[in-house]
Amino acid sequence: MPTAPPIIARLALWLACASAVSVVFSIALCNILLALALAALLISGEKFRFPPIKLPLALFFAGTVISMLASQDPSAGRPQIRKFFVFLMLLVLSSLLRHMDDVRRLAYAWFGAATLSSLLSYVQFARKWHAAHSLGRNFYSYYVAERTTGFMSHWMTFGGQMMIIFLLLAAWILFARRSRKHWWLWLAAAAIIGLAILLGWTRGIWIGTGAGVVYLLWYWNRWMLAAVPVLVAILLLVPGPLRERFTSSLKPHGEVDSNEHRIVTWRTGWQMVKAHPLLGLGPEMVKRDFEKYVPPDIHQLPEGWYGHLHNIYLHYAAERGIPTMLALMWLLVKVLLDFFHGARRAPPASDQQFFLHGAVAVVLSILVEGVVELNLGDSEVLLLFLAVISCGYAALHSMTPPNKANA
């Protein structure tokens, strides 16, 4: 059977990388490019390669379908079945990424895209600051309700993407030999993205990013961990709205902050899990049936969004059952351990070491932030996360001896 010209395979790679980067700007463009990349991959005749997470992913898919079919309204769960499409990112990128040079170029593109999105968020922040003062409104209450979003439509999506890319950039600065060239440029990009995360006022993103940074510093220079509490102390001592946002976890501004709202969603989610432990309510049914499971001692719902449970562990257990949630956790823990062991045996100051340490930090941040937000339920964040996983396994594959890699 004749093979397609090599240019087709290269075109497929370009389309796949363009899809992975464009998710920072537009989910629609990302999906279009992903479909084109898949078509080019099929035409190219390149051998399919999938990360070694097929079994937990298949169990997660199967659990989702079974939960949907067993729910009171199976048709309501179709959006979650359609979301299976985004997991093609794993197949396409993993099949086409053959060299660390391509992974590094993709990382560069992410750094640039995140920097542009962060700069746009500065403009948005300035406009919101001006609007609040022009209207005579308290900036804290005004801004918490409508925060900066960069190129995205919601601040949680923007924050999740910036968290992932910031941690990869931090790993690049700390572990990659090439980062010593033009070091000021990398530091400037990290400062721009980091400040955008700070001005995003999303506490879960702060905690998730902090967890990833602690991991990176632990493996780079453990003495540098002493700077973390110093930085936090400085932020807590600076007067103004930012300090209020930091302390709002312990001293909320009534219903302006989401503390009470999240407690209600978690308690309600636990009632759902107890009532339907094996199959859950069904995809998309949490939003529809939320009020049926609100604990009886809660007479009025605090202001907030009740379309999901703001916790990946509770939400997937309540929506699709405990076994399906555990399949997802199996997948994430396997990825985490694969990358962690790979990072420890990667050559020092190499592209592999930088990306694998960065990928570990990203997975940790998702797991930690997932306690307070349904981050993997957001397609834009999920697509970027899957692209990082694909690149991480490409880095692992590049360290495998040729005879084993081709076995």
N, C-alpha and C positions, 0 to 999 in steps of 0.2 A: 504493500500500500504506500503510495507516494506521500511524503511528508510536506507540510506547508513550508514556505520560505521562512528562514529565521526571523525576518522582519515582523512576521505575524506574532510570534511569541514575544518579541520586544514590544510591539504595539500593545499586546495584552497586558504586559507588565506596566507600561506607562499608564494605561487606562485604570488598572487596579490601584496604582499609587495615586493617581489623580483623584480617584474615588475616595481613598483613605484621607486625603488632604482636604478635599472639597466639603467633607462633613462639617468642618469648622465654619463653613460659609453657608451651605445649603443642603438640607437632607434630600431634597428632590434631585438636585444635580448629582449628589453622591449615589443615589439609587440608579439613576440613568447610566452613569459611568460604570457602576458595578455590573449592571446587566450587559453593557457593551464589552467589558473585560471578560465576563464569562463566555460570551459568544466568541470572542477572539481566542480565548483559551481552548475552546472546543475545536475551532478551526485549525489552530496551530498544531494539534496533535501532541502537545506536551503531556508528559505523564502526570496524572493527578497525584498530589501529595497532600495528606490531611494530618493535622496535628494528632498526637496520640491521646486524644480525648474523645474518641468516637463513642465508646460505650456509655460514659456518663451523659454525653450530649444526646445520644439516642434515647436513653432512659428519660431524660428531661422532656424531649419531644413527645415520646410515647405517653408519659404521664400527663402532659398538657392536653393531648388529644383525648385520652380516656376521661380526664376530668371534664372536658368540654361536652363530650357525648353523654356523660352521666348527670350533667347539670340540668336545672329546671328550664333553661333557655339556651340550648346549644348554639343557636344562630348568633347569640350575643358574643360568643367567644371567637368568632371568625377573625377579628382584627389581630388576635394573638397568634393565630395560625398563619396569617399573612406575614407576621413579623419574622417567621422562620427564614424569610428571604434574606434578612440582613446577615444571617450566619454563613451565607455564601462567601462573605469576606474571608472567612477562615480558609475555605477551599481555594479561592482564587489567589489570594496573596501567598499562601503556603506553597501552592503549586508553581508559582512564578518567581518567588524570591530565591535566587540561587547563590548570591554573593553578598557579602557584608557591605560592599560598596553601595549596592542598591538600598540596603537597609539604612545606611548612613545618610544617603541622599534623601530618603523619605523622612528621616528624623529632621534633617535641615529644613525641609519644606514645612513640617509641623511647627518647628520653632518660629519660622517666619510668619506662618498663618496665625499662630497664637499671639505673636507680637502685634500684628495688625489688628486683630480682634480686641486685644487689650487696649491699644491706643484709641480705638473707637469707643471703648467703654469709658475712657477718661473724658471724652467729649460728652457722652451721655451723663456722666456724673456731674460735670460742670453745669450742664443744662438743668438737671434736677435740683442742684444746689440753688441756682439762680431762681428757678420756678418756685421753690419752697419759700424763699425769702421774699419774692415778689408778691406772693399770695399771703404773706404773714403767717405761714404755717410752721409748726414745729418740724424741723428737718428730720428728726428721728422717725416720727410716725409717718411722715410723708414718704420718706425714702424706703422704709422697710416694706411698704406695700408695692413699690414699683422701683426695683433696683436695676443696676446696669446689666445689660444682656449681650454686649458685643454684637456679633453677627447673628446670634441666636434670638429666639422669641421669648425665652424665659431665663431668669438668672440662675436657676438650678442647673439647667443645661449648660449655660456658659461656664459656670463655676466648675462643673464636672469635667468639661473638656480642658479648661485651663489647668486644673489640678493634675490631670494625666500628663499633659505636655510639659508643665513646669517640672515635674519629678523626673521625666526623661532628660530634660535640659540640665537639671541639677546633677544627674548621674553623668552626663556628658562632661560637664565642667570638672567633676571630681575624679572621674576614672579614665577618660579617654586622653591618650597622649596628644592627639591632634588639637585638643581644646587649648593647649598652651599657645597655639598660634591664634592671633587675633583675640586673645583672652578678654579684652575689654568689650568686644562685640558680644560675646556669649554672656558676660556678666550683665551687660546693659539689657539684653533680651530677657534674662532671668529676673532682673530688677523690675522691668516693665510688666512682665506677666505676674510676678509675685505681688506687686502693688495692686494690680487689677483684682487679684484674688482677695486681697485685704479690703479693697474698697467695695467688693461685691457683698460684704456683710453677711455671707452665708456661713453660719457657724459650723455646720457639718462639713463643709469644704475645708474650713480652717483646720478642723480636727483631723480629717483624712489626710490633708497635705502635711500636717505636722507629723503624723505617724510615718508617712513615707520619708520625710526629711530625717527623722530620728534614725530610721533604718540605714539610710545612705551614710549619715555621719558616723554611725557605729562601725561600719565597715571601711570607712575612709580614714577617720581619725577620731577615736573615741573621746579624746580630750576636747574636741570641738563641741561635744554635747553640752558642755558647760555654758556655751553661748545661748542655748535654747531658753532656759529659764530667765536669763538676763534680758533677752529680747522680749519675752512675754511680760516681764516686770516693767520694762520701758513702756510697752503699749498700754499696760494697765495704769501707769502713772500719768500718761498724757491726757489732759482733760479734754472733754468734748464728746460728741456723739459716738466716735469710734470706741472710746473707753466704755461708754454705756452699752454698746453692743457686745463687747467682751464680757461684761458683768451680767448681761441679761439672762444668762443661763441660770444664775442663782437669784437674780433680782429682776424678774420680768416686768415689763411695762403693761401690766394687765393683759388684755387680749391682743395687743399690738404685736407681742412676741408669741411664738407658736408653742411655747412650753406646755401649757394646759391642753392645747389642741392635740399635740402629739401623744400625750398621756391618754387622752380619750381614744385616739385611733388604735393605740397599742392594746388597751384594755378591751376594746371592741374586737380587735383582731384575735385576741386570745379566746374570746367567746366563740368566734367562728371556728377556730382550730379545734376546740373541745367538741363542738357540735359535728364537725365534718373532718376528722383527722386523716382519713385515708385518701379521699379524692377532692376535698375542698369544696367550695361553693361552685367552682367553675370559672374559667377565664372571663374577666370583665364583670363578674357577678358581685364582687366586693362593693363596687360603687352602687349598684342597683339595690342591694339588700343591706346596706350598711346600717340603717336605722333599726332594722329588725333585731340586731345583735348588740345594740348599745346597752351597757349595764343599767339595771333599773334605778340605781341611785343617781344617775346622770339625767337631770331633768331638762337641761338646755345645753345644746352643743356650742362650744366656743367658736368664735370666728375662725375659719380656715377651710382648706380643701380636703374633702372627704372622699375623693375619687380613688384613693389608695391608702395604704396603711403606714406609709412613711418608714418602712423597715423591710428590707429585702427578705429577711428570715421569716418574719411573721406574715408578710404579704403572700409570698409564694406558698407557704404552708396553708394559709387560709383560703387562697384562691385555687390551688391545685393539689393540695394534700401534702402531708409530711414526707412521704416517699419521694415525691417530685422535687420538693425543696432540698432534700438530702442529696438527690442526684446532682442538682446544681452546685451544692456545697462540695461534693466529691470532685466535680470538674474544677472548681476554683482552687481547692486545696491541692489537687494534682498539678495544676499549672504552677501554683506557688512553689511547691517542692521541686518540680522539674527545673524551674528557673533558678531557685536558690542553690541547688547542688551544681547546676551549670555555672553559675557566677563564681562559685568557690574554686572551680577547676579551670576557669577561663584564664588565658594568658594575661599577665599584668598589663595595665594601660592599653588594652586592646578594645576594638569595637565590640567584641563579644562581651567583655567584662562590663563595659559601660552599659550596653543595652540590657543585659540580663539583670544587673543590679537595678537598673531603672525599671524594668518590668516587674521585679519583685516589689519594689516600692509602690508601683501602680496598683498591683493586686492587693497589697496590704491596705492602701488608701481606700480602695473600693469596698473591701470587707469592713473597714472601720466606719467609713461614712455611711455604709449601708445600714448601720444601726439606726440612723435617724432619717434616712431617705431611700426611696425606691430608685436608686441610681441606675440599675441595670434595666429598669422598665422604660428608660428614656432612650429612644432609638439612636439619637445622635451620640450620646455617651456610650451606648452599647457598641455601635459600629466602630468608634475610635478604640474602645477597649479590645474588641476582637482583632482589629488591625495590629495593636500592640502585641497581643498573644501570638499572632502569625509571625511577626518579626522576631519575637523571642524564640520561637521554635526554629526559625531560620538560622538564628545565631547558634542554637544548640546543634543543628544539623551541620553547620560549617565547622564545628569542632570534632565531628565524627570521622574516623578514618574512612577513606573512600570505599574500602571493601565492605565495611559494615553499613555505610550509608546506602550502598547499592544493593544490600542483601534483601 
